[in-house]
């Protein structure tokens, strides 16, 4: 073996060790950079929300407050409180109703096959591609006519807005549950039939107990969609029923922009969705990816 070959043989393990060490440091460094970039807007929000109006200026966005105050938080809460209450009345029952209806649809379309089931499922999916803007005028007319027929005030209040979101969310909820239920072995359903259980009994005793991840995905999806809704809320509700997003949009000054109040209000408006993600987030990817490799 020549001297050059011997040198290469001895230095190769050292180079591999150095490369592995560099690789171990590169990934955490990149992740740290991404975290810092992601947290920059959060830093500006928090810092500005604790500044008095005299310091809340875009030119001083990076500076810490000279005088720390919670006045902006108090004003923001006073202005947003009615909207937050309306959003809770909208998003909590709306997401739960959507999850229940989606689970029933997904169960029937995946485990209780019937002639034309694939056609029905395809028609459900078409509803996902209908833009909000394309249905606003007929939706308003439908709410008015339906309210007059039923003798209730659907248009202008939270019930009508909840109904619109539930109906509009049925396609995506059905898709999520159907894909999740496809992963449940058919033998479980067949065994329940042999034991004499009907459709509803099988759904209640066999399917629902293992549906936690799918419910988590749908509740997160629908809660976020309803909480962040602006277009439906503007068209379908009166000022007394405006949710958080519309109230947040109306926090503005006549002569000067109250940046500190806007930042505090933005944080207050985002807290409920963050809480939902923290509580249910660990089930999200498991439920979302269910059925990806089957059916």
Rosetta blueprint (number, residue, H / E / L):
1 X L
2 X L
3 X H
4 X H
5 X H
6 X H
7 X H
8 X H
9 X H
10 X H
11 X H
12 X H
13 X H
14 X H
15 X H
16 X H
17 X H
18 X H
19 X H
20 X H
21 X H
22 X H
23 X H
24 X H
25 X H
26 X H
27 X H
28 X H
29 X H
30 X H
31 X H
32 X H
33 X H
34 X H
35 X H
36 X H
37 X H
38 X H
39 X H
40 X H
41 X H
42 X H
43 X H
44 X H
45 X H
46 X H
47 X H
48 X H
49 X H
50 X L
51 X L
52 X L
53 X L
54 X L
55 X L
56 X L
57 X L
58 X H
59 X H
60 X H
61 X L
62 X L
63 X L
64 X L
65 X L
66 X L
67 X L
68 X L
69 X L
70 X L
71 X H
72 X H
73 X H
74 X H
75 X H
76 X H
77 X H
78 X H
79 X H
80 X H
81 X H
82 X H
83 X H
84 X H
85 X H
86 X H
87 X H
88 X H
89 X H
90 X H
91 X H
92 X H
93 X H
94 X H
95 X H
96 X H
97 X H
98 X H
99 X H
100 X H
101 X H
102 X H
103 X H
104 X H
105 X H
106 X H
107 X H
108 X H
109 X H
110 X H
111 X H
112 X L
113 X L
114 X L
115 X L
116 X L
117 X H
118 X H
119 X H
120 X H
121 X H
122 X H
123 X H
124 X H
125 X H
126 X H
127 X H
128 X H
129 X H
130 X L
131 X L
132 X H
133 X H
134 X H
135 X H
136 X H
137 X H
138 X H
139 X H
140 X H
141 X H
142 X H
143 X H
144 X H
145 X H
146 X H
147 X H
148 X H
149 X H
150 X H
151 X L
152 X L
153 X L
154 X L
155 X L
156 X E
157 X L
158 X H
159 X H
160 X H
161 X H
162 X H
163 X H
164 X H
165 X H
166 X H
167 X H
168 X H
169 X H
170 X H
171 X H
172 X H
173 X H
174 X H
175 X H
176 X H
177 X H
178 X H
179 X H
180 X H
181 X H
182 X L
183 X L
184 X L
185 X L
186 X H
187 X H
188 X H
189 X H
190 X H
191 X H
192 X H
193 X H
194 X H
195 X L
196 X L
197 X L
198 X L
199 X H
200 X H
201 X H
202 X H
203 X H
204 X H
205 X H
206 X H
207 X H
208 X H
209 X H
210 X H
211 X L
212 X H
213 X H
214 X H
215 X H
216 X H
217 X H
218 X H
219 X H
220 X H
221 X H
222 X H
223 X H
224 X H
225 X H
226 X H
227 X H
228 X L
229 X L
230 X L
231 X H
232 X H
233 X H
234 X H
235 X H
236 X H
237 X E
238 X L
239 X H
240 X H
241 X H
242 X L
243 X L
244 X H
245 X H
246 X H
247 X H
248 X H
249 X H
250 X L
251 X L
252 X L
253 X L
254 X L
255 X L
256 X L
257 X L
258 X L
259 X H
260 X H
261 X H
262 X H
263 X H
264 X H
265 X H
266 X H
267 X H
268 X H
269 X H
270 X H
271 X H
272 X H
273 X H
274 X H
275 X H
276 X H
277 X H
278 X H
279 X H
280 X H
281 X H
282 X H
283 X H
284 X H
285 X H
286 X H
287 X H
288 X H
289 X H
290 X L
291 X L
292 X L
293 X L
294 X L
295 X L
